[in-house]
Amino acid sequence: MTGSPDVSVVVAVYNTMPYLTECLNSLVGQSIGIDRLEVVAVDDGSTDESGAELDRFAERYPGTVKVIHQANSGGPAAPSNRALDVATGRFVYFIGSDDYLGEEALERMVAYADEHDSDVVVGKMVGTNGRYVHQKLYKKNDPDVSLFRSSLPFTLANTKLFRRDLIEKHGLRFPEDLPVGSDQPFTIEACVRARKISVLSDYTFYYAVKRGDASNITYRANHLARLRCTGAIMKHAASLVPAGPDRDALLERHFTWELAKLVQDDFLDLDAATRQEVCEGVAALADEYLTDELRDSLDVKRRVRICLAQAGAVDVLVRALAEEAEHGAPPFHLEDGRAFAMYPGFRDGTLPDRVYELVGEAVPGRLAQGTELVAAEWNQAGDDLSLALTARVGVLGDTGSLTVRLATGAMPKSADKPGARRLPAGHEIPPPAGEAGRQVADDGRATTVRARIPIQAVKAKLGVRVYVDVAGSTYEIPLKTGGMPLPLARRWRQAVPYRVAANRNPKGRLVITTAPLWEIAPGAGKRLRHLLSRLKRKVTR
């Protein structure tokens, strides 16, 4: 290599064989070329073959791959700082030693940074082997994004391209006392101080690997370690960003992810003393940073859990987690156009109603989860046929809008994952037909709707849909059959007989199909007239 490289890639390494080999191959194979590249790998006291593998690459690529060996420090911060001390590139890029890059990653990012004079460039990341990577930031290329008005706070890993002048001007380094999340203070400060942050989404730059044994450090840390580290990260962020909407936008990520994950299902596995300590820590951070606006921005499940911890209601939190694990999400209480999730503590004086209220949140998945078919049968009187069905829907209170109707057309694909959809304003639902009655289910956790819907003698394929108004929005929920038996297909009508069938489609949804029992094939009439004409001519000869 002659002169300074364009980019120095920092690799902190600890026991990541065999993943390390693919990582290093992806670096030396970059299209930017090894003459414009410097790899600084720091072996943090590995006890597997990682150190030897680094030395092998250094020998094969002298002047490009530089290796430093040091005693184990307990996390990636110290080796990353050591690498920064010796990096010489115009830009610095960080990669996990079990991850790998797309072939053109560095060339594309450096070119974009030079074109737009960017201090930070974020290239699209994807997860492999079941590793979750937040994708909302990567909708399009954007040469200038805001830390506070984008999804960037949910992408705070250091796996980005940073201008080295920015790092050295502000003395940016990784806190070495944080075993988890040590890259966040670095990334947050770099983004706060950057003149321009750019996002590239038209190429897969980074592949984040979840190891087969889930031994990535993020997956190994315990609750109290994560709590301490999250508190330090939030404190550092608050020191950089004054209180107000920008700070709320940044810290929303930490309430949504880091803190919410401390009070999810595995909270039940903790002993009583640790549960108490976790809740006290969450409470201290919520008291300091959870503004009313930030609280309302959280989805209701996370909001309730965090606020129960903040209130010191450990037993109620335990009950909320246990009940949801056993029964699924609680029903919604509908009242005066508002909706409240009926978690334990609702209206018992533990927390104000606002904590349990849906605030601008779409909940198609929760409604679909609480909706199920109970029974279905045909009712026939002469030529009149109706579908009599009973469905259970997870809403209580003002349920006058709750109805079941037959709808034409398929649900949009966007409804496949949640299992329902929130209808756009002004969307008309199918007209009412038949009759319906509603009553609270025996267990008090849902409303049972009983509908009798007339079946028309037409050729049609109709989906059975539940409609309900929740917090000012109308939801459409295709009724899934679950394991319930369906009525057998039958013939009805005498003069022109029809066949009706209730089927489960490939997505498990109930579909009613009607058609004439006998249909004249297209063109059959014309062929019949032609045949009769020929026969007539033969007879008259």
SULTA-V613453 format. One record per backbone hydrogen bond with DSSP energy under -0.5 kcal/mol. NH is the residue of the N-H (numbers start at 1). CO is the residue of the C=O. If there is no record, write none. Layout:
nh co
NH CO
NH CO
This chain:
nh co
6 36
7 36
8 91
9 7
9 38
10 8
10 93
11 40
12 95
13 11
13 42
19 16
20 16
21 18
22 18
23 19
24 20
25 21
26 22
27 23
28 24
29 25
30 27
31 103
33 30
36 33
37 34
38 7
39 64
40 9
40 38
41 39
41 66
42 11
43 41
43 68
44 13
44 42
45 43
45 70
53 49
54 50
55 51
56 52
57 53
58 54
59 55
60 56
61 57
62 59
64 61
65 61
66 39
66 64
68 41
70 43
79 75
80 76
81 77
82 78
83 79
84 80
85 81
86 82
86 83
87 83
90 5
91 6
92 162
93 8
94 158
94 160
95 10
97 12
99 96
100 207
102 205
105 102
108 104
109 105
110 106
111 107
112 108
113 109
114 110
115 111
116 112
117 113
118 113
119 196
120 196
121 161
122 198
123 121
124 200
126 206
128 208
131 128
138 135
139 136
140 137
142 199
145 197
153 147
154 151
155 152
160 158
161 121
162 92
162 160
163 119
164 90
165 90
166 163
167 163
168 164
169 165
170 166
171 168
172 167
175 182
178 175
179 177
184 181
185 181
186 182
187 183
188 184
189 185
190 186
191 187
192 188
193 189
194 190
198 120
199 142
200 122
205 124
205 203
206 124
207 100
208 126
208 206
209 207
210 128
211 209
214 211
219 216
220 216
220 217
221 217
226 222
227 223
228 224
229 225
230 226
231 227
232 228
233 229
234 230
235 231
236 232
237 233
238 234
239 235
240 236
240 237
241 237
247 242
248 244
249 245
250 246
251 247
252 248
253 250
255 251
256 252
257 253
259 254
260 255
261 257
262 258
262 259
263 259
263 260
264 261
267 264
268 265
269 266
270 267
275 271
276 272
277 273
278 274
279 275
280 276
281 277
282 278
283 279
284 280
285 281
286 282
287 283
288 284
289 285
290 286
291 289
295 291
296 292
297 293
298 294
298 295
303 299
304 300
305 301
306 302
307 303
308 304
309 305
310 306
311 307
312 309
313 308
314 312
317 313
318 314
319 315
320 316
321 317
322 318
323 319
324 320
325 321
326 322
327 323
328 324
332 394
333 340
334 332
334 396
335 338
338 335
340 333
341 356
342 331
342 340
343 341
346 343
348 345
350 345
351 345
355 352
356 352
356 353
357 353
357 354
358 339
359 357
360 358
367 363
368 364
369 365
370 366
371 368
372 392
373 480
374 390
375 390
377 388
379 386
381 384
384 381
386 379
387 453
388 377
388 386
389 387
389 451
390 375
391 449
392 372
393 447
395 393
396 332
398 334
399 397
402 399
403 467
405 465
407 463
415 412
416 413
418 414
419 415
421 476
423 421
423 474
427 424
435 452
437 450
439 448
441 446
444 441
447 393
448 439
449 391
449 447
450 437
451 389
451 449
452 435
453 387
454 452
455 385
456 454
458 456
460 458
460 514
462 512
463 407
464 510
465 405
465 463
466 477
467 403
468 475
470 468
470 473
473 470
475 468
476 421
477 466
477 475
478 476
479 464
480 478
481 508
484 481
490 500
492 498
497 494
497 495
498 492
499 515
500 490
501 513
502 487
503 501
503 511
505 503
505 509
508 505
510 479
511 503
512 462
513 501
513 511
514 460
515 499
517 497
521 519
524 521
527 523
528 524
529 525
530 526
531 527
532 528
533 529
534 530
535 531
536 532
537 533
538 534
539 535
540 536
541 537
541 538
